[in-house]
């Protein structure tokens, strides 16, 4: 097997010069650089990626910790992150959260050598955060954030909850159910707080049994929706904390013979790709910024990797209502 030593000998330069041509070509004179490149081509030399990473102290890779793929928001964002990273010449190692505990995920991260990390899986108060901070690797959160100061990119979750509540109230709905996820996550906590704020401001109280907390899995959403719809008094509208939850709610309603929006209106948040599909035509709330939130997150990560900043980069994107076919006046 041809080695860098062979290339150096053939080109009449040192191994250090070969390394510089491979890792920092701009530091080598054009004539010398071309001689080394010619030697590489003649000898059919293939640099060892691991060896090169040791020289440059870079693995050209990042780690992504994503939420579950049954939520199309994460399917969209994972795709956007991988595509952007590859354009920068980076590989992405993807880990998916373990609902309830992320210890195993972070144990895997601790063993990996990456240049940066982008994470959507974090709780508001998460013991993992202190471990993550000790890794000494640039990182940024997207969609979710901890209570501790950190780099993050999110939509305005509080305003999203407010907008949704106002939209349904403006349509004449007074009996509105909330279907969300754990309040230990910033997305669900913020969206629910905005919803409650507007409802309370207008003098409407949601029945405790109409505030439905799920683990966001299709199975649990189905179970909780069956319970909700068996109640004697039924809501006229359902505000789902995510488009993913809303899509599973639509499925349950259809299977039980309900018409949307004639019988029950349904509203989501996130504006995922699926929400505009004619099969769903889901009324939703999304960021006014055209880029995918995952792409904004990974762009932020690369900025931090290139120019470490002592100041936290914290982006909260404004949101707007996208009316479609699943909400209507009562």
DAHU-V342381 format. One record per pair of residues at least 24 apart in sequence whose ideal C-beta (glycine too) atoms are under 8 Angstrom apart, sorted by the first residue. I is the first residue (numbers start at 0). GAP is how many residues later the second one is. Records with the same first field share a line. If there is no record, write none. Layout:
I=GAP, GAP
//
This chain:
1=41, 42, 43, 44
2=42
3=41, 43, 47
5=37, 39
6=29, 32, 33, 36, 38
9=29, 32, 33
10=24, 25, 27, 28
18=36
21=25, 30, 33
22=29, 32, 33
52=60
57=57
58=54, 55, 56
59=29, 30, 31, 55
60=29, 30, 31, 32, 53, 54
61=28, 29, 30, 31, 52, 53, 54, 55, 56, 236, 239
62=29, 30, 31, 32, 46, 49, 51, 53, 54, 55
63=28, 29, 30, 31, 53, 54, 55
64=30, 31, 32, 37, 40, 44, 52, 53, 54, 55, 56
65=28, 29, 30, 31, 54, 55
66=29, 30, 53, 54, 76, 77
67=28, 29, 31, 148, 149
68=27
69=146, 147, 148, 174
70=145, 171, 173
71=171, 172, 175, 200, 201, 202
72=70, 169, 170, 171, 197, 199
73=46
74=197
75=196, 197, 216, 218
76=43, 65, 66, 215, 216, 217, 218, 220
77=216
78=215
79=211, 212, 214, 215, 218
80=37, 213, 214, 216, 217
82=212
83=211, 214, 215
84=213
87=214
89=25
95=25
96=24
98=116, 117, 118
101=24, 26
102=25
105=25, 26
108=26
109=25
114=190
115=24, 185, 186, 188, 189
116=184
117=24, 176, 179, 180, 183
119=24, 174, 177
121=24, 63
122=61, 62
123=60, 61, 62, 65
124=59
137=163, 166, 167, 170
138=162, 165
139=157, 160, 161, 164, 173
140=156
141=151, 152, 154, 155, 158
142=44, 150, 154
143=41, 42, 43
144=41
145=40
148=163
149=162, 164
150=149, 150, 153, 161, 162, 163
151=161, 162, 163
152=140, 143, 144, 147, 162, 164
153=32, 33, 139, 161, 162, 163
154=131, 132, 138, 161, 162, 163, 164
155=160, 161, 162, 163
156=29, 30, 32, 33, 34, 37
157=32, 33, 35, 36, 39
158=35, 159, 160
159=30, 31, 34, 109, 125, 159
160=29, 30, 31, 32, 33, 34, 35, 36, 37, 108
161=32, 33, 35, 36
162=31, 122, 156, 157, 158
163=27, 30, 31, 75, 103, 105, 121, 157
164=29, 30, 32, 33, 34, 74
165=32
166=100, 116, 154, 156, 160
167=69, 71, 97, 99, 159
168=29, 30, 33, 35
170=66, 94, 156, 157, 158, 159
171=157, 158
172=63, 64, 92, 157
173=30, 62
174=35, 58, 59, 60, 61, 62
175=28, 30, 34, 59, 60, 61, 62, 63
176=29, 33, 34, 35, 51, 58, 60, 61, 62
177=28, 32, 33, 34, 60, 61, 63
178=33, 35, 42, 45, 46, 49, 59, 60, 61, 62, 66, 70
179=32, 33, 34, 60, 61, 62, 65
180=32, 33, 34, 35, 60, 61, 64
181=31, 33
182=30
186=54, 55
187=53
190=50, 78
191=49
194=44
206=26
209=25
213=31
215=26, 28, 29
217=30
220=24, 27, 28, 31
221=26, 29, 30
224=24, 27, 28
225=26, 30
228=24, 27, 29
233=30
234=29
235=28, 29, 94
236=27, 28, 29, 30, 90, 93
237=26, 27, 28, 29
238=28
239=26, 27, 28, 29
240=28
241=26, 27, 28
242=25, 26, 27, 28, 29, 31, 32, 39, 41
243=24, 26, 28
245=29, 36, 38, 80
246=27, 28, 33, 35
249=30, 32, 76
259=66
260=64, 65, 66, 67
261=66
264=61, 62, 63, 65
265=60, 61
266=59, 60
270=51
274=47, 49
275=48
279=46
280=43, 44, 45
281=42, 43, 44
282=38, 39, 40, 41, 42, 43, 44
283=38, 40
284=34, 35, 36, 37
285=33, 34, 36
286=30, 31, 32
287=29, 30, 31, 32
288=28, 29
292=24
//
